[in-house]
Amino acid sequence: MILLRESRTRHRRLGVAAAAAGLLAALLTAGPAVATPDPGDGPTTGKGVSKSTEAEVKAAIADGEIPGQDEIVHSGNIEHLVNIPKDALPGTNSDLAFQGRYAFSGNYDGFRIFDISNPRAPKTVAQVLCPGSQNDISVSGNLLFLSTDSSRSDSSCNSTTQPATEKSSWEGMKVFDISDKRNPKYVAAVETACGSHTHTLVPERRNVYIYVSSYSPNAAYPDCQPPHDGISVIKVPRNAPEKAAVVSFPVLFPGEGPDGGGNPGSPTNPGVSKTTGCHDITVLPDEDLAAGACMGDGILFSIKDPENPKVIDRVQDNVNFAFWHSATFNQRANKVVFTDELGGGGAATCNAEIGPNRGADGIYDIVGKGDKRKLVFRSYFKIPRHQADVEVCVAHNGSLIPVKGRDIMVQAWYQGGVSVWDFTNSARPKEIGYFERGPVTTERLTTAGSWSAYYYNGYIYSNDIAKGFDVLKLSDKRTDAARKVRLGELNVQTQPDYFD
């Protein structure tokens, strides 16, 4: 059943019950926030909630404050075209990339290629089994790249999970040849320190540079000893990808002491993650600019020399930001939106108790010129639709919707769904559209919902952690002009110049 409505009462309550509040408190005091754990088959499920919490959730559904279990709701300007359930790859769906008429869907068990030439009826072209969380994915020309951030027995697609303390453990980047979309071929692997949680492409004509983001949540890992205060840079020759190799490890947080110079985190800054690397980086190749979301820090840096990026400015928010997760520039490159993954992607944080400023997006203006540019905070944005205590909800991956003269983006919020919001006025952002499902269950805290939601060639594509691949159509006079913008390729962390 699809329900089309805007419930005013949803802005009122749905506070954190004791069970959810206790989980969030534990996550914020246990040290650095962590990414969603490898859940194996299907969504991550936590401990059952108390009877009072379950009763509150059911009452909220009955009162129309939240959608019913698995019920779909959306704003009037969004149409849900289709859902393609998970198939041969049952693990968690993760990131998305696009090329021509194809969409590439990452999954903890491998990746799936869709033909989206008809967005109302995507067709599966290939499914590749290659386990290794979180299989962050990107494409460039005939090459596809996958991040592995879990300890594997070797670099092959037949590897098995093993303790990181084993000397044979492998983590890093995998490279595939996708010149034949129906038959991708595994051509290279590059091991990197602390593995590869996410990665970002800096493409050139002859080579593709990869910025590998990883961090050190567990100093017991042999290849992840602090200070882990930089990124691995891999160089991949397009005509000889088997020669891919790490060419540098630029230190982004230089400093004295065993932990480097990033945010010290708790207890110095209670509830804030200690910086031991970066979670995600977004680059603007046409501007030689990049923004890094690095646990306890947000940074702006120059990539004029792609092998040796240079930090221009660094900011912290030790009041409301727990874990700097990802970044998005506006088209004019005078703003950047950072996301806060409060609770590490494992807590119910979109509710009245947490409020509008914690676990939100932070909007920063970029002022000045050249290497003297600074990040200046303007405001927070968080979805206004409160979620239940059984729904893991967190600010996650999104992209610009290319409209000249406006700053509008679409963003995933796990079980908070998909949000379309306008930050043209940096100080007064507002949601202008949404799509979401009701709780997966009313009995326990569960990780599900949209991991990534991106705009590509006229449609919004969402990779739902549990439910599969969704296609949405946005019809709004504020965004309709974006349909005229056509791209041949899109890796959202490598932002294009949409109007070049």
C-alpha positions, 0 to 999 in steps of 0.5 A: 500500500502506498500512502500519500500524506503529510502528517502534521502530528509527526513533528510533535513527539516520538521521543527516545525511550529508555532502550534507545537512549541507553544505546545512543549513550553507549555509542557516544561514550565508547570512543569513536563512532563506527560505520554500520557493522557487516550484518550478513544477510539482511538488515542489522537488528539490535536488541528487542525494545521494551514493551513500553517502547513497542507500545509507543511505536504502535500507538504512533502508527495508529495515530498516524504520526509515523507510517505503518510497518513497511508502509510507503509514504511520500510528498506530493512532488515525488512518485515511487516508480519501482522497487527491485528487491535484492536477489543473489546478493543478500547482504547490505546494499551500500553505495551507487555509481552511474555510467551511461544507461547503467547503475552500479549498486554496491553490496557487502556481498559484491555488486550488481549492475542495472540497465536503467535505460527505462527507469520504470523497469530496471533490468539486472545485467550482472551480479558479482559475488565478491564479499568484503564490507562495505564495497563502496563502489565507483566507475571510470571508463572501463574500470570499476573500483570496490573498497574492502574494509573488513579483514579477509583471508586474501584479496580474491573474491573467494576470500573468507572473514578472519581476525584482523590479527592474522598475518595473512589478513587483507583489506584494500581496493579491488579493480574490475574491468567492466568493458563487458557489463555482462561479464566484469573481470577482476584485474587488480588488488591493492592493499592499503593501511586500515583497508578502504572504508570509502574511496574517491576518484580523481580521474585523469586522461591516462590515470585514475587516482584513488583517495582511500579513506580509512580510519583506526577504530581498533588500534589492535589491528596490526596495519592500523596502529595510530597515528593513522592521520592521512589517506592512501593515494593509489595510481591506476594506469587506465591501460594497465590497471594491473599495475595499480599501486599506492604512490603516497600517504599524505598526512592531513593531520600532522601533530605531535604525540602518538595520535597525530594532530586531529581532534582528540575526541572524548574525554577532551571533547565528550561525545566527539570521535577522535580523528584517526583518519577520514571517513569520506572525501568529495572532490571537485576536479574542475576546481582542484578542490576537495572536502574531507569528512574526517571523524572529528574534523572537517577539512578543505584542501587543494588537489592541484597536485593529486598525489600530494593534496594540501589542507587549506582549512580545518574546522571542528564542531565539538558541541553538536557533531559526533562523527564527520561522515561525508561532504557535498559541495554546491555547484559554485563551490562556495558552500559545502554540506557536511553530514554527522553520523551520530551514533555510528549508523546504529541508533535512532537519532531522528526524534524529539529528544535528540533535536534538530542540531545533533545528528544533522547536516552542517552547512558551511560557506567557503569564503576567501580565495585560493589557499586562504579560503575558510569554512564558515558555519551557517546552519544545521539541517535535519529532516523534520519528520520524527522517526520511531525508536525502532528505526535507525535514522542517520544523515547519510549519502546524497548528491546535488540536484543540478539547478542553476541559481539554486542549491538543492540536494537529495539525501539518504537518511537510512529509515528516515528515507530520502529527503530533498532539501534546499540550502540556497539560503545557507542560514535557512535550509528547508525540506521540499520533498521526501520518500520513506518507509515505515518501521521494518519491525515494531519489536526491535531497533533495526538498521534499514532504509536508504544508504545512498540517494542520488540524482542522475539524468532526471531521476532519483535512485536510492539503494535501500539497505534491506529493501533493494533498489528504488527509483523515484521521480521528482516533479517540482518547478524548483527542480524540473530544470535539472532534467535537462542536465545529462551526464555520461558518468557520475560518481557522487564523491567526484562531483562534476561541473554540471553546467560546463 
